[in-house]
Amino acid sequence: MTDIGTGSYTIIAQTAAETMGLDINAVEVRLGNSAYPTSSGSGGQFGAASSTAGVYAACVALQNEIAKRLGIESPRFENGRVVSGDTDLALGMWQTARNLLPKTPSALATLKTRCRSPPSQRILLR
């Protein structure tokens, strides 16, 4: 996906930030590099809908993995922190990711069920 003035960077960053409980300035969006997996390209509403669906799915998968590794149910992701019940786990998002998640990229979100995209059209979290 590329951004030709359609606001892709902004809407993708907003989706990731809101889903993960981060300030939007903590999210870096990288688009338009031929080394990245094939995407749908630019497309206004279609591009926004397809890319944000994948970003949202990847963020939910990340939240589930963090919860699993911390051994907690239904955590909240607020202000860059992981919170469970009334307890703030005092783990910043970046500390949590750095300490609990694999050191190599492994999370893939596909749009196959939402847009019927072929498996080759995936978003790789780097």
MOPAC internal coordinates of N, CA, C and O (Angstrom, degrees):
PM7 1SCF
backbone

  N    0.0000 0     0.00 0     0.00 0    0    0    0
  C    1.4453 1     0.00 0     0.00 0    1    0    0
  C    1.5237 1   108.23 1     0.00 0    2    1    0
  O    1.2310 1   121.15 1   -38.53 1    3    2    1
  N    1.2864 1   115.40 1   141.47 1    3    2    1
  C    1.4557 1   120.97 1   175.88 1    5    3    2
  C    1.5183 1   108.72 1  -122.12 1    6    5    3
  O    1.2310 1   120.69 1   -11.89 1    7    6    5
  N    1.2965 1   116.28 1   168.11 1    7    6    5
  C    1.4669 1   120.55 1   178.57 1    9    7    6
  C    1.5180 1   108.35 1  -117.30 1   10    9    7
  O    1.2310 1   121.05 1   -66.63 1   11   10    9
  N    1.3148 1   115.60 1   113.37 1   11   10    9
  C    1.4604 1   120.12 1   178.64 1   13   11   10
  C    1.5242 1   109.64 1  -113.69 1   14   13   11
  O    1.2310 1   121.37 1  -138.06 1   15   14   13
  N    1.3183 1   114.98 1    41.94 1   15   14   13
  C    1.4527 1   119.32 1   179.58 1   17   15   14
  C    1.5102 1   113.86 1    93.87 1   18   17   15
  O    1.2310 1   120.60 1  -169.31 1   19   18   17
  N    1.3371 1   116.46 1    10.69 1   19   18   17
  C    1.4638 1   120.43 1  -177.57 1   21   19   18
  C    1.5241 1   112.92 1   -91.57 1   22   21   19
  O    1.2310 1   119.90 1   179.09 1   23   22   21
  N    1.3215 1   117.80 1    -0.91 1   23   22   21
  C    1.4617 1   121.06 1   178.38 1   25   23   22
  C    1.5121 1   114.54 1    81.33 1   26   25   23
  O    1.2310 1   120.13 1  -158.95 1   27   26   25
  N    1.3237 1   117.35 1    21.05 1   27   26   25
  C    1.4644 1   121.07 1  -177.18 1   29   27   26
  C    1.5173 1   112.53 1   -57.83 1   30   29   27
  O    1.2310 1   120.28 1   134.42 1   31   30   29
  N    1.3214 1   117.08 1   -45.58 1   31   30   29
  C    1.4650 1   119.91 1  -179.66 1   33   31   30
  C    1.5233 1   110.56 1   -57.11 1   34   33   31
  O    1.2310 1   120.71 1   135.34 1   35   34   33
  N    1.3134 1   116.24 1   -44.66 1   35   34   33
  C    1.4646 1   120.58 1  -176.14 1   37   35   34
  C    1.5120 1   111.88 1   -67.49 1   38   37   35
  O    1.2310 1   119.74 1   130.85 1   39   38   37
  N    1.3224 1   118.10 1   -49.15 1   39   38   37
  C    1.4636 1   120.02 1  -174.99 1   41   39   38
  C    1.5317 1   111.41 1   -68.77 1   42   41   39
  O    1.2310 1   119.98 1   145.53 1   43   42   41
  N    1.3227 1   117.64 1   -34.47 1   43   42   41
  C    1.4646 1   120.26 1   176.88 1   45   43   42
  C    1.5268 1   110.02 1   -68.39 1   46   45   43
  O    1.2310 1   120.26 1   135.58 1   47   46   45
  N    1.3222 1   117.11 1   -44.42 1   47   46   45
  C    1.4713 1   120.72 1   177.68 1   49   47   46
  C    1.5227 1   111.03 1   -62.41 1   50   49   47
  O    1.2310 1   119.94 1   138.80 1   51   50   49
  N    1.3314 1   117.72 1   -41.20 1   51   50   49
  C    1.4646 1   120.93 1   178.89 1   53   51   50
  C    1.5211 1   110.89 1   -61.68 1   54   53   51
  O    1.2310 1   120.32 1   136.91 1   55   54   53
  N    1.3177 1   116.99 1   -43.09 1   55   54   53
  C    1.4650 1   121.17 1  -179.34 1   57   55   54
  C    1.5230 1   110.88 1   -63.01 1   58   57   55
  O    1.2310 1   120.18 1   131.50 1   59   58   57
  N    1.3258 1   117.26 1   -48.50 1   59   58   57
  C    1.4670 1   120.79 1  -179.78 1   61   59   58
  C    1.5231 1   111.00 1   -64.42 1   62   61   59
  O    1.2310 1   120.31 1   135.29 1   63   62   61
  N    1.3254 1   117.01 1   -44.71 1   63   62   61
  C    1.4697 1   120.69 1  -178.15 1   65   63   62
  C    1.5207 1   111.18 1   -62.71 1   66   65   63
  O    1.2310 1   120.27 1   132.74 1   67   66   65
  N    1.3188 1   117.08 1   -47.26 1   67   66   65
  C    1.4653 1   119.73 1  -178.32 1   69   67   66
  C    1.5230 1   111.27 1   -65.51 1   70   69   67
  O    1.2310 1   120.15 1   137.26 1   71   70   69
  N    1.3192 1   117.33 1   -42.74 1   71   70   69
  C    1.4629 1   120.75 1  -178.47 1   73   71   70
  C    1.5229 1   111.91 1   -66.42 1   74   73   71
  O    1.2310 1   120.18 1   141.48 1   75   74   73
  N    1.3374 1   117.25 1   -38.52 1   75   74   73
  C    1.4596 1   120.80 1  -176.78 1   77   75   74
  C    1.5222 1   113.72 1   -93.63 1   78   77   75
  O    1.2310 1   119.68 1  -179.76 1   79   78   77
  N    1.3218 1   118.21 1     0.24 1   79   78   77
  C    1.4626 1   120.21 1   178.96 1   81   79   78
  C    1.5139 1   112.84 1    69.90 1   82   81   79
  O    1.2310 1   120.68 1  -141.58 1   83   82   81
  N    1.3139 1   116.30 1    38.42 1   83   82   81
  C    1.4623 1   121.76 1  -178.33 1   85   83   82
  C    1.5207 1   110.65 1  -115.38 1   86   85   83
  O    1.2310 1   120.87 1   -21.24 1   87   86   85
  N    1.3141 1   115.93 1   158.76 1   87   86   85
  C    1.4533 1   120.92 1   169.51 1   89   87   86
  C    1.5268 1   106.94 1   -70.95 1   90   89   87
  O    1.2310 1   120.31 1   -38.61 1   91   90   89
  N    1.3031 1   117.01 1   141.39 1   91   90   89
  C    1.4661 1   120.37 1  -177.59 1   93   91   90
  C    1.5282 1   112.17 1   -57.90 1   94   93   91
  O    1.2310 1   119.95 1   151.07 1   95   94   93
  N    1.3161 1   117.69 1   -28.93 1   95   94   93
  C    1.4627 1   121.00 1   179.43 1   97   95   94
  C    1.5245 1   112.90 1   -70.62 1   98   97   95
  O    1.2310 1   120.12 1   168.57 1   99   98   97
  N    1.3288 1   117.38 1   -11.43 1   99   98   97
  C    1.4636 1   121.38 1   178.22 1  101   99   98
  C    1.5285 1   111.79 1   -87.46 1  102  101   99
  O    1.2310 1   120.38 1   176.22 1  103  102  101
  N    1.3307 1   116.88 1    -3.78 1  103  102  101
  C    1.4625 1   121.54 1  -176.73 1  105  103  102
  C    1.5252 1   109.55 1  -106.41 1  106  105  103
  O    1.2310 1   120.92 1   -51.68 1  107  106  105
  N    1.3124 1   115.84 1   128.32 1  107  106  105
  C    1.4685 1   121.32 1   175.91 1  109  107  106
  C    1.5184 1   108.37 1  -111.32 1  110  109  107
  O    1.2310 1   120.44 1   -57.16 1  111  110  109
  N    1.3050 1   116.77 1   122.84 1  111  110  109
  C    1.4636 1   122.28 1   179.39 1  113  111  110
  C    1.5195 1   108.30 1  -104.48 1  114  113  111
  O    1.2310 1   121.18 1   -48.72 1  115  114  113
  N    1.3194 1   115.35 1   131.28 1  115  114  113
  C    1.4679 1   120.59 1   178.03 1  117  115  114
  C    1.5273 1   108.20 1  -119.41 1  118  117  115
  O    1.2310 1   120.91 1   -57.34 1  119  118  117
  N    1.3066 1   115.86 1   122.66 1  119  118  117
  C    1.4636 1   121.95 1  -179.13 1  121  119  118
  C    1.5214 1   110.68 1  -131.03 1  122  121  119
  O    1.2310 1   121.37 1   -15.82 1  123  122  121
  N    1.3181 1   114.98 1   164.18 1  123  122  121
  C    1.4520 1   120.99 1   168.05 1  125  123  122
  C    1.5065 1   116.57 1    68.35 1  126  125  123
  O    1.2310 1   119.75 1  -144.00 1  127  126  125
  N    1.3154 1   118.08 1    36.00 1  127  126  125
  C    1.4550 1   121.86 1   178.05 1  129  127  126
  C    1.5231 1   107.36 1  -115.45 1  130  129  127
  O    1.2310 1   119.75 1   -53.10 1  131  130  129
  N    1.2994 1   118.09 1   126.90 1  131  130  129
  C    1.4640 1   120.96 1  -177.16 1  133  131  130
  C    1.5245 1   112.92 1   -65.18 1  134  133  131
  O    1.2310 1   119.80 1   167.14 1  135  134  133
  N    1.3264 1   117.99 1   -12.86 1  135  134  133
  C    1.4639 1   120.97 1   176.74 1  137  135  134
  C    1.5300 1   111.49 1   -78.64 1  138  137  135
  O    1.2310 1   119.97 1   164.58 1  139  138  137
  N    1.3359 1   117.66 1   -15.42 1  139  138  137
  C    1.4633 1   121.71 1  -179.93 1  141  139  138
  C    1.5257 1   109.81 1   -81.91 1  142  141  139
  O    1.2310 1   120.39 1   -19.19 1  143  142  141
  N    1.3366 1   116.86 1   160.81 1  143  142  141
  C    1.4675 1   119.64 1   178.21 1  145  143  142
  C    1.5329 1   111.41 1   -59.61 1  146  145  143
  O    1.2310 1   121.08 1   -24.41 1  147  146  145
  N    1.3134 1   115.54 1   155.59 1  147  146  145
  C    1.4567 1   121.81 1   178.00 1  149  147  146
  C    1.5202 1   109.93 1   -61.25 1  150  149  147
  O    1.2310 1   120.84 1   -39.09 1  151  150  149
  N    1.3236 1   115.99 1   140.91 1  151  150  149
  C    1.4647 1   120.09 1   177.71 1  153  151  150
  C    1.5170 1   108.88 1  -130.86 1  154  153  151
  O    1.2310 1   121.35 1     4.87 1  155  154  153
  N    1.3079 1   115.03 1  -175.13 1  155  154  153
  C    1.4585 1   120.51 1  -177.21 1  157  155  154
  C    1.5184 1   112.88 1   -77.50 1  158  157  155
  O    1.2310 1   119.44 1   170.99 1  159  158  157
  N    1.3105 1   118.67 1    -9.01 1  159  158  157
  C    1.4577 1   121.57 1  -176.95 1  161  159  158
  C    1.5149 1   110.59 1    82.17 1  162  161  159
  O    1.2310 1   120.85 1     7.41 1  163  162  161
  N    1.3062 1   115.98 1  -172.59 1  163  162  161
  C    1.4613 1   120.20 1   179.90 1  165  163  162
  C    1.5184 1   109.29 1   -78.17 1  166  165  163
  O    1.2310 1   120.82 1   -30.76 1  167  166  165
  N    1.3188 1   116.03 1   149.24 1  167  166  165
  C    1.4538 1   116.50 1  -178.71 1  169  167  166
  C    1.5060 1   114.87 1  -173.84 1  170  169  167
  O    1.2310 1   118.94 1  -147.47 1  171  170  169
  N    1.2963 1   119.62 1    32.53 1  171  170  169
  C    1.4622 1   120.96 1   175.51 1  173  171  170
  C    1.5119 1   112.47 1    55.91 1  174  173  171
  O    1.2310 1   120.55 1    57.46 1  175  174  173
  N    1.3342 1   116.55 1  -122.54 1  175  174  173
  C    1.4629 1   120.74 1  -177.37 1  177  175  174
  C    1.5181 1   112.03 1   -62.18 1  178  177  175
  O    1.2310 1   120.09 1   139.28 1  179  178  177
  N    1.3371 1   117.44 1   -40.72 1  179  178  177
  C    1.4570 1   119.68 1   179.54 1  181  179  178
  C    1.5211 1   110.70 1   -62.96 1  182  181  179
  O    1.2310 1   120.55 1   134.56 1  183  182  181
  N    1.3209 1   116.56 1   -45.44 1  183  182  181
  C    1.4623 1   120.39 1   179.38 1  185  183  182
  C    1.5138 1   111.77 1   -61.53 1  186  185  183
  O    1.2310 1   120.76 1   137.94 1  187  186  185
  N    1.3285 1   116.16 1   -42.06 1  187  186  185
  C    1.4662 1   120.57 1   179.07 1  189  187  186
  C    1.5161 1   110.78 1   -64.92 1  190  189  187
  O    1.2310 1   120.40 1   134.49 1  191  190  189
  N    1.3171 1   116.84 1   -45.51 1  191  190  189
  C    1.4663 1   120.50 1  -177.98 1  193  191  190
  C    1.5215 1   111.69 1   -65.91 1  194  193  191
  O    1.2310 1   120.22 1   136.54 1  195  194  193
  N    1.3196 1   117.19 1   -43.46 1  195  194  193
  C    1.4617 1   118.99 1  -177.27 1  197  195  194
  C    1.5237 1   111.92 1   -72.82 1  198  197  195
  O    1.2310 1   119.84 1   139.52 1  199  198  197
  N    1.3208 1   117.92 1   -40.48 1  199  198  197
  C    1.4663 1   119.10 1  -178.42 1  201  199  198
  C    1.5163 1   112.02 1   -73.04 1  202  201  199
  O    1.2310 1   119.55 1   139.22 1  203  202  201
  N    1.3189 1   118.47 1   -40.78 1  203  202  201
  C    1.4653 1   119.20 1  -179.10 1  205  203  202
  C    1.5187 1   111.55 1   -70.96 1  206  205  203
  O    1.2310 1   119.70 1   150.10 1  207  206  205
  N    1.3262 1   118.18 1   -29.90 1  207  206  205
  C    1.4681 1   119.87 1   175.77 1  209  207  206
  C    1.5248 1   110.01 1   -62.96 1  210  209  207
  O    1.2310 1   120.53 1   138.28 1  211  210  209
  N    1.3258 1   116.60 1   -41.72 1  211  210  209
  C    1.4600 1   120.67 1   178.12 1  213  211  210
  C    1.5130 1   112.64 1   -68.15 1  214  213  211
  O    1.2310 1   120.40 1   139.26 1  215  214  213
  N    1.3260 1   116.85 1   -40.74 1  215  214  213
  C    1.4706 1   121.37 1   178.25 1  217  215  214
  C    1.5222 1   109.76 1   -63.99 1  218  217  215
  O    1.2310 1   120.22 1   134.92 1  219  218  217
  N    1.3238 1   117.18 1   -45.08 1  219  218  217
  C    1.4651 1   121.22 1   178.98 1  221  219  218
  C    1.5328 1   110.18 1   -60.31 1  222  221  219
  O    1.2310 1   120.37 1   133.22 1  223  222  221
  N    1.3356 1   116.91 1   -46.78 1  223  222  221
  C    1.4688 1   120.42 1  -179.85 1  225  223  222
  C    1.5267 1   111.28 1   -61.33 1  226  225  223
  O    1.2310 1   120.21 1   139.48 1  227  226  225
  N    1.3261 1   117.20 1   -40.52 1  227  226  225
  C    1.4652 1   120.68 1   178.62 1  229  227  226
  C    1.5228 1   111.10 1   -66.02 1  230  229  227
  O    1.2310 1   119.96 1   140.78 1  231  230  229
  N    1.3325 1   117.68 1   -39.22 1  231  230  229
  C    1.4725 1   121.25 1   178.86 1  233  231  230
  C    1.5241 1   111.12 1   -66.13 1  234  233  231
  O    1.2310 1   120.36 1   138.97 1  235  234  233
  N    1.3318 1   116.92 1   -41.03 1  235  234  233
  C    1.4666 1   120.17 1   177.89 1  237  235  234
  C    1.5262 1   109.87 1   -64.53 1  238  237  235
  O    1.2310 1   120.11 1   138.67 1  239  238  237
  N    1.3341 1   117.40 1   -41.33 1  239  238  237
  C    1.4668 1   120.43 1   176.82 1  241  239  238
  C    1.5226 1   110.64 1   -61.79 1  242  241  239
  O    1.2310 1   120.22 1   139.72 1  243  242  241
  N    1.3226 1   117.19 1   -40.28 1  243  242  241
  C    1.4629 1   121.51 1   177.46 1  245  243  242
  C    1.5229 1   110.83 1   -64.32 1  246  245  243
  O    1.2310 1   119.92 1   136.17 1  247  246  245
  N    1.3230 1   117.76 1   -43.83 1  247  246  245
  C    1.4668 1   121.30 1   177.56 1  249  247  246
  C    1.5237 1   110.66 1   -59.88 1  250  249  247
  O    1.2310 1   120.40 1   135.69 1  251  250  249
  N    1.3262 1   116.85 1   -44.31 1  251  250  249
  C    1.4639 1   120.54 1   179.68 1  253  251  250
  C    1.5236 1   111.55 1   -62.98 1  254  253  251
  O    1.2310 1   120.48 1   140.13 1  255  254  253
  N    1.3239 1   116.70 1   -39.87 1  255  254  253
  C    1.4690 1   120.45 1   179.10 1  257  255  254
  C    1.5263 1   111.03 1   -67.12 1  258  257  255
  O    1.2310 1   120.21 1   138.71 1  259  258  257
  N    1.3220 1   117.20 1   -41.29 1  259  258  257
  C    1.4695 1   120.75 1   177.34 1  261  259  258
  C    1.5231 1   109.98 1   -62.31 1  262  261  259
  O    1.2310 1   120.12 1   134.17 1  263  262  261
  N    1.3374 1   117.38 1   -45.83 1  263  262  261
  C    1.4690 1   121.25 1   179.48 1  265  263  262
  C    1.5233 1   110.75 1   -60.61 1  266  265  263
  O    1.2310 1   120.51 1   136.30 1  267  266  265
  N    1.3182 1   116.63 1   -43.70 1  267  266  265
  C    1.4670 1   121.40 1   179.52 1  269  267  266
  C    1.5257 1   110.82 1   -61.07 1  270  269  267
  O    1.2310 1   120.46 1   133.17 1  271  270  269
  N    1.3127 1   116.73 1   -46.83 1  271  270  269
  C    1.4664 1   120.36 1  -177.31 1  273  271  270
  C    1.5254 1   112.66 1   -70.73 1  274  273  271
  O    1.2310 1   120.52 1   152.59 1  275  274  273
  N    1.3468 1   116.62 1   -27.41 1  275  274  273
  C    1.4672 1   119.92 1   176.57 1  277  275  274
  C    1.5252 1   111.71 1   -85.42 1  278  277  275
  O    1.2310 1   120.57 1   166.76 1  279  278  277
  N    1.3401 1   116.52 1   -13.24 1  279  278  277
  C    1.4579 1   120.74 1  -179.29 1  281  279  278
  C    1.5191 1   113.17 1    71.44 1  282  281  279
  O    1.2310 1   120.12 1  -144.01 1  283  282  281
  N    1.3214 1   117.37 1    35.99 1  283  282  281
  C    1.4650 1   121.22 1   179.90 1  285  283  282
  C    1.5230 1   109.97 1  -125.33 1  286  285  283
  O    1.2310 1   121.40 1   -23.28 1  287  286  285
  N    1.3334 1   114.92 1   156.72 1  287  286  285
  C    1.4558 1   120.38 1   177.44 1  289  287  286
  C    1.5171 1   109.86 1  -107.97 1  290  289  287
  O    1.2310 1   120.99 1   -36.86 1  291  290  289
  N    1.2932 1   115.71 1   143.14 1  291  290  289
  C    1.4675 1   123.57 1   174.52 1  293  291  290
  C    1.5281 1   114.53 1    50.38 1  294  293  291
  O    1.2310 1   119.64 1  -126.69 1  295  294  293
  N    1.3193 1   118.29 1    53.31 1  295  294  293
  C    1.4730 1   118.53 1   176.37 1  297  295  294
  C    1.5255 1   110.03 1   -70.70 1  298  297  295
  O    1.2310 1   121.40 1   -22.83 1  299  298  297
  N    1.3135 1   114.93 1   157.17 1  299  298  297
  C    1.4620 1   121.47 1   172.70 1  301  299  298
  C    1.5192 1   106.71 1  -109.42 1  302  301  299
  O    1.2310 1   121.39 1   -34.82 1  303  302  301
  N    1.2968 1   114.95 1   145.18 1  303  302  301
  C    1.4571 1   121.27 1   179.15 1  305  303  302
  C    1.5177 1   106.35 1  -112.89 1  306  305  303
  O    1.2310 1   120.89 1   -75.28 1  307  306  305
  N    1.3366 1   115.91 1   104.72 1  307  306  305
  C    1.4601 1   121.76 1  -172.77 1  309  307  306
  C    1.5204 1   110.44 1  -133.33 1  310  309  307
  O    1.2310 1   120.81 1   -44.61 1  311  310  309
  N    1.3104 1   116.05 1   135.39 1  311  310  309
  C    1.4662 1   121.49 1   174.41 1  313  311  310
  C    1.5283 1   112.79 1    49.53 1  314  313  311
  O    1.2310 1   120.81 1  -142.01 1  315  314  313
  N    1.3176 1   116.06 1    37.99 1  315  314  313
  C    1.4605 1   120.32 1   178.61 1  317  315  314
  C    1.5129 1   114.09 1    74.63 1  318  317  315
  O    1.2310 1   120.24 1  -161.77 1  319  318  317
  N    1.3408 1   117.14 1    18.23 1  319  318  317
  C    1.4645 1   121.28 1  -178.11 1  321  319  318
  C    1.5209 1   109.85 1  -129.66 1  322  321  319
  O    1.2310 1   121.12 1   -19.87 1  323  322  321
  N    1.3329 1   115.46 1   160.13 1  323  322  321
  C    1.4543 1   121.98 1   175.95 1  325  323  322
  C    1.5195 1   107.54 1  -102.74 1  326  325  323
  O    1.2310 1   120.45 1   -55.57 1  327  326  325
  N    1.3362 1   116.74 1   124.43 1  327  326  325
  C    1.4624 1   122.13 1  -177.11 1  329  327  326
  C    1.5240 1   108.30 1  -123.86 1  330  329  327
  O    1.2310 1   120.61 1   -44.83 1  331  330  329
  N    1.3382 1   116.44 1   135.17 1  331  330  329
  C    1.4593 1   121.72 1   177.51 1  333  331  330
  C    1.5183 1   108.75 1  -125.64 1  334  333  331
  O    1.2310 1   120.27 1   -59.45 1  335  334  333
  N    1.3380 1   117.09 1   120.55 1  335  334  333
  C    1.4620 1   120.68 1  -176.58 1  337  335  334
  C    1.5104 1   109.87 1    59.99 1  338  337  335
  O    1.2310 1   120.52 1    50.43 1  339  338  337
  N    1.3269 1   116.61 1  -129.57 1  339  338  337
  C    1.4556 1   121.11 1   177.27 1  341  339  338
  C    1.5248 1   111.66 1   -94.34 1  342  341  339
  O    1.2310 1   120.76 1  -174.97 1  343  342  341
  N    1.3179 1   116.14 1     5.03 1  343  342  341
  C    1.4577 1   120.82 1  -175.35 1  345  343  342
  C    1.5199 1   111.58 1  -102.65 1  346  345  343
  O    1.2310 1   121.04 1   -58.31 1  347  346  345
  N    1.3088 1   115.62 1   121.69 1  347  346  345
  C    1.4608 1   121.24 1   172.67 1  349  347  346
  C    1.5198 1   105.22 1   -83.49 1  350  349  347
  O    1.2310 1   120.37 1   -62.36 1  351  350  349
  N    1.3015 1   116.89 1   117.64 1  351  350  349
  C    1.4581 1   119.90 1  -175.79 1  353  351  350
  C    1.5218 1   112.79 1   -71.56 1  354  353  351
  O    1.2310 1   121.15 1   178.31 1  355  354  353
  N    1.3265 1   115.41 1    -1.69 1  355  354  353
  C    1.4689 1   121.38 1   178.16 1  357  355  354
  C    1.5163 1   111.95 1    56.92 1  358  357  355
  O    1.2310 1   121.27 1  -151.19 1  359  358  357
  N    1.3057 1   115.17 1    28.81 1  359  358  357
  C    1.4481 1   119.62 1   177.00 1  361  359  358
  C    1.5147 1   108.24 1  -112.10 1  362  361  359
  O    1.2310 1   120.79 1   -65.60 1  363  362  361
  N    1.3071 1   116.09 1   114.40 1  363  362  361
  C    1.4547 1   118.81 1   174.78 1  365  363  362
  C    1.5157 1   109.54 1   -66.13 1  366  365  363
  O    1.2310 1   120.29 1   -26.82 1  367  366  365
  N    1.3113 1   117.06 1   153.18 1  367  366  365
  C    1.4570 1   121.75 1  -177.80 1  369  367  366
  C    1.5202 1   111.78 1   -55.87 1  370  369  367
  O    1.2310 1   119.91 1   135.91 1  371  370  369
  N    1.3179 1   117.77 1   -44.09 1  371  370  369
  C    1.4594 1   119.89 1  -176.46 1  373  371  370
  C    1.5227 1   111.08 1   -70.90 1  374  373  371
  O    1.2310 1   120.14 1   142.21 1  375  374  373
  N    1.3324 1   117.34 1   -37.79 1  375  374  373
  C    1.4683 1   120.29 1   176.70 1  377  375  374
  C    1.5200 1   109.18 1   -62.80 1  378  377  375
  O    1.2310 1   120.59 1   136.10 1  379  378  377
  N    1.3241 1   116.48 1   -43.90 1  379  378  377
  C    1.4584 1   121.10 1  -179.86 1  381  379  378
  C    1.5216 1   110.70 1   -60.76 1  382  381  379
  O    1.2310 1   120.53 1   129.95 1  383  382  381
  N    1.3086 1   116.59 1   -50.05 1  383  382  381
  C    1.4603 1   120.39 1  -178.93 1  385  383  382
  C    1.5226 1   111.11 1   -61.95 1  386  385  383
  O    1.2310 1   120.53 1   135.89 1  387  386  385
  N    1.3030 1   116.58 1   -44.11 1  387  386  385
  C    1.4702 1   121.17 1  -178.10 1  389  387  386
  C    1.5286 1   111.14 1   -63.82 1  390  389  387
  O    1.2310 1   119.87 1   140.23 1  391  390  389
  N    1.3278 1   117.86 1   -39.77 1  391  390  389
  C    1.4579 1   121.39 1  -174.84 1  393  391  390
  C    1.5216 1   114.27 1   -86.49 1  394  393  391
  O    1.2310 1   119.90 1   151.21 1  395  394  393
  N    1.3290 1   117.79 1   -28.79 1  395  394  393
  C    1.4541 1   120.05 1  -171.65 1  397  395  394
  C    1.5172 1   115.52 1  -105.34 1  398  397  395
  O    1.2310 1   120.09 1   156.18 1  399  398  397
  N    1.3023 1   117.43 1   -23.82 1  399  398  397
  C    1.4559 1   119.52 1  -172.33 1  401  399  398
  C    1.5185 1   111.53 1  -100.79 1  402  401  399
  O    1.2310 1   120.68 1   -22.08 1  403  402  401
  N    1.3332 1   116.31 1   157.92 1  403  402  401
  C    1.4644 1   120.13 1   179.59 1  405  403  402
  C    1.5234 1   111.25 1   -57.31 1  406  405  403
  O    1.2310 1   120.94 1   -28.14 1  407  406  405
  N    1.3046 1   115.80 1   151.86 1  407  406  405
  C    1.4649 1   121.14 1  -177.96 1  409  407  406
  C    1.5278 1   112.58 1   -79.03 1  410  409  407
  O    1.2310 1   120.14 1   166.45 1  411  410  409
  N    1.3199 1   117.33 1   -13.55 1  411  410  409
  C    1.4569 1   120.41 1   179.02 1  413  411  410
  C    1.5223 1   109.40 1  -112.43 1  414  413  411
  O    1.2310 1   119.60 1   -28.76 1  415  414  413
  N    1.3288 1   118.38 1   151.24 1  415  414  413
  C    1.4626 1   120.84 1   179.65 1  417  415  414
  C    1.5167 1   110.61 1   -59.86 1  418  417  415
  O    1.2310 1   120.43 1   -46.57 1  419  418  417
  N    1.3185 1   116.79 1   133.43 1  419  418  417
  C    1.4557 1   119.08 1   179.44 1  421  419  418
  C    1.5175 1   113.09 1  -145.94 1  422  421  419
  O    1.2310 1   119.55 1   174.01 1  423  422  421
  N    1.3124 1   118.46 1    -5.99 1  423  422  421
  C    1.4646 1   120.21 1  -176.60 1  425  423  422
  C    1.5184 1   109.89 1   -92.43 1  426  425  423
  O    1.2310 1   120.97 1   -59.84 1  427  426  425
  N    1.3232 1   115.76 1   120.16 1  427  426  425
  C    1.4557 1   121.00 1   176.15 1  429  427  426
  C    1.5167 1   108.78 1  -118.50 1  430  429  427
  O    1.2310 1   120.58 1   -43.68 1  431  430  429
  N    1.3009 1   116.51 1   136.32 1  431  430  429
  C    1.4622 1   121.25 1   173.52 1  433  431  430
  C    1.5135 1   106.54 1  -118.95 1  434  433  431
  O    1.2310 1   120.65 1   -48.75 1  435  434  433
  N    1.2903 1   116.37 1   131.25 1  435  434  433
  C    1.4543 1   119.57 1   179.57 1  437  435  434
  C    1.5152 1   109.95 1  -113.14 1  438  437  435
  O    1.2310 1   120.87 1   -29.18 1  439  438  437
  N    1.2969 1   115.95 1   150.82 1  439  438  437
  C    1.4561 1   121.45 1   178.44 1  441  439  438
  C    1.5204 1   110.70 1   -96.57 1  442  441  439
  O    1.2310 1   119.74 1  -168.71 1  443  442  441
  N    1.2992 1   118.11 1    11.29 1  443  442  441
  C    1.4572 1   122.78 1  -173.15 1  445  443  442
  C    1.5235 1   112.66 1   -54.20 1  446  445  443
  O    1.2310 1   119.51 1   133.67 1  447  446  445
  N    1.3117 1   118.54 1   -46.33 1  447  446  445
  C    1.4552 1   120.32 1  -176.69 1  449  447  446
  C    1.5181 1   112.72 1   -74.66 1  450  449  447
  O    1.2310 1   119.82 1   153.11 1  451  450  449
  N    1.3115 1   117.95 1   -26.89 1  451  450  449
  C    1.4573 1   120.24 1  -178.44 1  453  451  450
  C    1.5269 1   112.79 1   -89.55 1  454  453  451
  O    1.2310 1   120.58 1   139.13 1  455  454  453
  N    1.3095 1   116.49 1   -40.87 1  455  454  453
  C    1.4637 1   120.13 1  -173.43 1  457  455  454
  C    1.5220 1   112.67 1  -118.27 1  458  457  455
  O    1.2310 1   120.89 1   178.21 1  459  458  457
  N    1.3097 1   115.90 1    -1.79 1  459  458  457
  C    1.4540 1   121.42 1  -176.72 1  461  459  458
  C    1.5192 1   112.12 1    58.38 1  462  461  459
  O    1.2310 1   121.59 1  -141.84 1  463  462  461
  N    1.3115 1   114.56 1    38.16 1  463  462  461
  C    1.4622 1   120.11 1   177.70 1  465  463  462
  C    1.5202 1   109.18 1   -75.81 1  466  465  463
  O    1.2310 1   120.04 1   -31.91 1  467  466  465
  N    1.3197 1   117.53 1   148.09 1  467  466  465
  C    1.4618 1   118.94 1   175.92 1  469  467  466
  C    1.5222 1   110.09 1   -64.59 1  470  469  467
  O    1.2310 1   119.86 1   -25.57 1  471  470  469
  N    1.3345 1   117.87 1   154.43 1  471  470  469
  C    1.4645 1   121.35 1  -177.93 1  473  471  470
  C    1.5193 1   113.76 1   -54.39 1  474  473  471
  O    1.2310 1   119.66 1   156.83 1  475  474  473
  N    1.3227 1   118.25 1   -23.17 1  475  474  473
  C    1.4651 1   119.94 1  -179.30 1  477  475  474
  C    1.5209 1   112.33 1   -71.16 1  478  477  475
  O    1.2310 1   119.74 1   165.17 1  479  478  477
  N    1.3382 1   118.09 1   -14.83 1  479  478  477
  C    1.4632 1   120.77 1  -179.01 1  481  479  478
  C    1.5202 1   109.13 1   -97.45 1  482  481  479
  O    1.2310 1   121.24 1   -95.45 1  483  482  481
  N    1.3064 1   115.23 1    84.55 1  483  482  481
  C    1.4556 1   121.67 1  -177.42 1  485  483  482
  C    1.5089 1   109.91 1  -126.60 1  486  485  483
  O    1.2310 1   121.13 1   -22.27 1  487  486  485
  N    1.3207 1   115.45 1   157.73 1  487  486  485
  C    1.4555 1   121.10 1   176.63 1  489  487  486
  C    1.5171 1   107.38 1  -103.96 1  490  489  487
  O    1.2310 1   120.19 1   -58.16 1  491  490  489
  N    1.2964 1   117.25 1   121.84 1  491  490  489
  C    1.4576 1   122.47 1   179.66 1  493  491  490
  C    1.5117 1   108.55 1   -98.71 1  494  493  491
  O    1.2310 1   120.75 1   -55.39 1  495  494  493
  N    1.3282 1   116.18 1   124.61 1  495  494  493
  C    1.4593 1   120.04 1   175.86 1  497  495  494
  C    1.5124 1   107.79 1   -81.88 1  498  497  495
  O    1.2310 1   120.41 1   -58.89 1  499  498  497
  N    1.2937 1   116.82 1   121.11 1  499  498  497
  C    1.4666 1   120.73 1  -179.42 1  501  499  498
  C    1.4946 1   109.51 1  -105.62 1  502  501  499
  O    1.2310 1   120.10 1   180.00 1  503  502  501

